[in-house]
């Protein structure tokens, strides 16, 4: 299938039509995904919501028992279940990448909550509702001289500051980090690695916005290791955060001034008095 991109329109009885643009990368991804995993996730999500799988099949316009047969059919060269993928994504508010890469049946309740949290962060970032800020690895290294980071602490007689993990003592900064303000707290997204392992893991923290330098106000959220079921999802979120951090940032005051100016009709320069 030689496509640069395709555009699909769906109704799915939502009483409106919505259009989805799919890149060539996503087309390739969806044509080579794990069909068994998709079937498991649909059944799991339906059970969690108390929805009958047969009702989903009917709503998607596929035959009864389609999900049971899904893993046994070779459909790599076409997209007979693409409508089902988008229906589930919309119906259960789960991103397509998460639906096709995370095995929900292997997650604990807390991990499911984190997965939902990461999905919303991803969606809000892509919709420009939140904008991430970058702390490059080079910037973090320079912070060791003065400790100007809430997760950097000074140890006893050591004149330098270093990253202090609340999960593992034997880790160090291993790449750029990102932060974003949500619900009056800063969410910190730190890339770390163990001194004895080349694998990059991720540690997440909440820090209260108005007590930025108080160690007592640090809340550890989770550590996502390279072998975690959520690792692919956290990598996707980090890529979205990296892209967001490159966007131009404007304060509310600046936005209001620009919007007010743009809303004015053109004035005749000759009528302006100096």
N, C-alpha and C positions, 0 to 999 in steps of 0.2 A: 504494500500500500504506500505509494509515493505521494505523501502529503506534507506540505509545510505546516498546515494547520487546518482544522475543520471547525465549523460553527454549527451547533445543534440548538434546536428549540424544543422545549418540552412543556406539556400542560399538566399531566398527572393529577387532574381533578383538583388542583389547588385554586381553581377559578381565575388563574392568570397564566399567561405564557411568559417564560423567562428564557433568555438566551445565554448559552454557555460557549465561550471561546476556548478551544483546547489547542495547546501548542503541540508541535511535532514530538517534543519530549514526552508530553503527557499521553499522546496517542500511543507511542512506543511502550510507555510504562503500563498503560491499561491493557495492551494487547499481550503482555507477558507476565501478568501478575499471577499470584497464587489463587486459583479459583476455589480451592478447598478452604483457604483462610477466609475468603470473602463469604462463602456460604456459612461458615461457622459464625462469623461476626454478625451476619444478618439474623440468624436464628437467635444468637445471644441477645442482641439489642431488642429484638421483638419480644423475647421472653421477659426482659427487664421492664419493658413498657407495657406488658400485658396485651400485646397485639398478636393475633394469629398470623403465622407465616403465610397461610393460604390467602388471607386478606391482602397481604402485601403483594403476592403474586398476581392477584386479580387486579389490584390498583395499577401495577406496572404493565399489565397486559400480557403476562406470560402464563403458560399453562400450569395447572395445579401439579405440584411435585417437581417443578422446575429446579428449585434449590437443591433438592435431593439428588437430581441428575447432574447438577452443575459440574461437580468434580470429575465426572466420567466422560464428559464431552470435550472434544478438541475444537475449541473456537478461537484459536490464536489468530486466525487470518480474517476474522470479521468481528463485529461487535454486537452480538445478539443480546447481551445483557447490559449494554451501556446505559439504557434507560433505567434499568434496575439500580445501577450504581448511583446515578444522580438522584433517583427517588429516595433511596436510603440516606444519602448524604443530606438531603433537604429535610426528610421526615424526622431523622434522629439528631440533626444538627451536628454531624460529624464530618470533618473534612475528608475529601476523597483519598488523599495520601494516607491519612490515619486509618481509614476504613480498609485500605488495601495493604497495610504494612504492619498493623498492630493486632496481635491476637488478644482480643478482649477476654476470652475465656481463661487466659493465664494470669489476668491481672487481679490484684486484691482490690477491695472497695476504695482504699486510699489511692491506689494507682489509677483506677478509673477516674477518680476525681481530678488527679493531676493531669491525666490525658485530656479531660474536658477543659481544664485550665489552660493547658498549652494550646489547644485548638482555638479557644477564644482569644488568647493573646495573638496567635497567628492571624486570625480573621480581623481583629481590631487593628493590627499593624498594617495589613494589606489595605484596609479601608481608611487608613490615616487617622484613626481615632486616637492612637497612641504613637509616639515617635521615640525610638530608642536613642540613647547617647552612647558613644563609643569611648572606652578607655583602652587605648592600644597597649600592647605588651610593653612597648618602649616607655610609654607614659607611666605604666604601673611600676616599671623598674626604677624610674626616676623618683617615684613617690617613696621609695625605701629610704631616701636621704632625710625626708622630713615627716614621714608618717601621715601624709595628708590623704588618707583613705580610711574609711571606717572599719575595713577588714584587715588593716595592717597594724601590728602591735610590736612593741619593743620588749625584748626578753632580757631581763636582769641587766648585766653589764654590757650587753651588746649595744654599740652606738647606732646600729642601723635597725630599721623597721623591716618586718617581713610579713608575708601573708599568713594569716591565722585561720586555718580550717577548723570548723566546728564538727567535722565528720572524721577527719583523718590527719594525724599529726605529720605523716610522712609525705605530704604533697607540696607542690609549688606551682606558681603561676605558669601556665603552659600555652598562653595565647591571648588574644584580645578578649576583653570582657565588655559587657553591655549592661546598661541600666535604663529603667523606665519608671516613671512615677504613676502609680495606680492606687486609688483609695487612700490618699495621703501617706503612702509609704513608697519607698524606693524598692524596686525589685532588682536585685543584683544577680547577674548571670555570669559566673566565673568559670573559665576553662582551666583545669588543673591536671596534673599528672603525678603519679607516684614516682619517687626517685628511682625505683627499681623496675619501672615499667614504662614503655614508650606510649602506651594507650592514653588518649585524652578523655577525661571524664568531666562532668559538669556539676557544679555546686550552686544552689540557688538560695538566696536569703531575702528576707524582708527587713528593711530598716526604716524606722519612723522618720518621716520627712522633716519634722521640726526638732528632732533630737539626733541629728545626723552624726555627731561625734561621741555619742554615748554608747559604750560597749553593752550596757544593760538593755538597750533597745534593739539589739540584733535578734532576729528570729530566723532560725534555720528552717528551710522548707524541705529540701531533699537533695540527695546526691544521685545523679543518673550516671551509672557506670557503663562502659562500652559493651557489656554483655546484657544490659537491661532490655526488656521488651519495649521500653519507651525511648530507647537510644535514637532510633531513626527519626522519631517524632521531634526529639529535642534538637537534633541536627537541622531538621527543616526549620524549626523556630529560630535557631541561631542564624541561619542564612537569611531569613526574613528580617531579623533584627539588624543584621549587618547592612542590608540594603536600606532599611529605614534610617539608620544612623547617618546615611549620606544625604538625606533629604534636607532642604533648606528649612530652618525653624524660624517661625515668626511668633512673637508674643501676641496675646489677645489685644493689647492696646494698639500694636502696629497693624494687626488685621482689621480692627475696627476703623482705624484712620484710612487705610487703603480702600476698604469697602465703601466708606462714606464718600471718599473722593471719586471712586468709580461710579457711584450712583448719581453724581451730579451731572446735569446736562452740560454740554459744551457751552462755554461763555464766550462772548465776543470780547476779544482782548481790548478793543477800542473803548469798551464801556467801563473798563476797570480803572478806578481812580487811584492814583499814587499819592 
